[in-house]
Amino acid sequence: MVERVEVHIDRGSPMPLYHQLAEQLATAITDGTLQPGDPFENEMALTERLGLSRPTIRRAIQELVGQGLLVRRRGLGTRVANSRVHRKAELTSLYDDLRLVGREPHTKVLSFSVDVDEKAAAALDLPLDEKILNFVRLRYAGDDPLAVMHNWLPPRFADITEDELCSRGLYSLLRDRGIRPVVARQTIGARPPTATERRHLGLKPSQPVLTMTRCAFDAAGNPVEYGDHSYRADGYSIEVMLDER
């Protein structure tokens, strides 16, 4: 049975009609009104029910498809996509992003040590033989494993504990210590998973992971964190807003 979402269109608003519709339908998906796998009301039914043109309806649906919230399958129609974390390309913590969309984050620390890592030290602008804090975490969204996150921090953060990393987001811990990351250099990619990633994320060899490497800086331009993360591609996406310069 197709769930009908209550939609209120303000024709006097400067916001385009398709965008009003897309926003309300997206909210219904992210707040759980529409569940993953649910059949989605078709274009004709929405046109008749809401009194909007088919191009308007089609554009709204295409926007949701582009965000990964809906999937279209020939012969099956349009359905709500599997639950995903949609993360804007902003300097935020995955822990906070999960909380924001109502998915309870859980963390398991896989390794935790203070040792030498030349690549990370170079990224953090430290002597290559400097011992730095490094740890690997497995982040869950609810009960679902979502990301393997490897991070390195300068020695001044050596007081951070495994218990803190299990219960809170990294950027929250940095803010507690008077550090606020304000800008970052970030690279996003994709590749086949390693054996460790397959084991922790429950992946098959053919399933890819999304990757993100980031070095974050404070307001004075000092590197405060270097990270190399991998995410389940079927449970994670990054939203980027582009404009014309």
VENNOR-V790994 format. One record per residue. BURIAL is b if it has 24 or more other C-alpha atoms within 12 Angstrom, else e. D_LAST is the distance of its C-alpha to the last C-alpha in Angstrom with 2 decimals. Layout:
# VENNOR-V790994
BURIAL&D_LAST  BURIAL&D_LAST
This chain:
# VENNOR-V790994
e&46.08  e&42.61  e&41.52  e&40.24  b&37.52  e&37.90  e&34.82  e&34.24  b&31.90  e&31.08  e&30.62  e&30.00  e&26.99  e&23.47  e&22.55  e&22.74  b&26.17  b&25.12  b&23.09  b&26.14  b&28.33  b&26.23  b&26.05  b&29.82  b&30.71  b&28.60  e&30.49  b&33.75  b&33.01  b&31.91  e&34.80  b&37.35  e&38.36  b&37.49  b&38.64  b&37.57  b&39.28  b&39.92  e&39.77  b&37.05  b&37.85  b&37.14  b&35.01  e&38.08  e&39.57  b&36.41  e&36.09  e&39.70  e&39.67  b&36.52  e&36.68  b&33.15  e&32.29  e&32.22  e&28.63  b&27.63  b&29.80  b&28.60  e&24.91  b&25.84  b&27.96  b&25.39  e&22.96  b&25.85  b&26.61  e&23.07  b&23.51  b&26.84  b&28.91  b&30.68  b&32.05  b&33.41  e&36.54  e&38.44  e&41.79  e&40.94  e&38.26  b&35.46  b&36.19  b&34.73  b&33.43  b&35.06  b&34.09  b&30.89  b&29.00  b&25.38  b&23.50  e&19.96  e&18.14  e&19.07  e&21.63  b&24.62  b&28.09  b&29.24  b&32.39  b&30.62  b&28.46  b&31.73  e&33.40  e&30.57  b&31.11  e&34.88  b&35.73  b&38.05  b&37.13  b&39.99  b&40.02  b&42.53  b&42.52  e&43.39  e&43.75  b&43.63  b&44.51  b&44.00  e&43.98  e&42.35  b&39.24  e&37.86  e&34.50  b&33.78  b&35.20  e&32.89  b&29.84  b&31.25  b&31.99  b&35.73  e&38.75  e&39.16  e&42.64  e&41.57  b&42.69  b&39.93  b&39.97  b&38.91  b&39.38  b&38.69  b&38.41  b&38.73  b&36.75  b&38.05  b&36.59  e&39.88  e&42.32  b&39.82  b&38.77  b&35.00  b&33.97  b&35.55  b&33.89  b&34.82  b&33.89  b&34.88  b&35.13  b&36.29  b&40.04  e&39.60  b&38.93  e&42.15  e&43.65  b&41.55  e&44.03  b&44.14  e&45.20  e&42.09  b&39.87  b&41.77  e&41.35  b&37.91  b&34.32  b&33.56  b&30.94  e&33.51  b&36.05  b&33.78  e&33.14  e&36.93  e&37.21  e&34.87  b&31.85  b&28.51  b&25.87  e&22.51  e&20.25  b&20.87  b&20.25  e&20.73  e&21.54  e&22.29  e&24.67  e&27.80  e&31.33  e&34.97  b&36.59  e&39.07  e&42.62  e&42.05  b&38.98  b&40.98  e&43.80  b&41.92  b&39.43  b&42.02  b&40.23  e&41.66  e&40.90  e&38.89  e&36.56  b&33.36  b&31.82  b&28.20  b&27.69  b&25.60  b&26.05  b&24.79  b&25.47  b&24.92  b&25.12  e&26.42  e&25.18  e&27.07  e&25.37  e&28.51  b&28.45  b&30.24  b&30.08  b&29.72  b&29.90  b&30.36  b&30.53  b&31.37  b&31.25  b&33.03  b&30.59  b&32.46  b&32.07  b&28.60  b&24.97  b&21.63  e&19.01  e&15.31  e&12.66  e&9.38  e&6.39  e&3.78  e&0.00
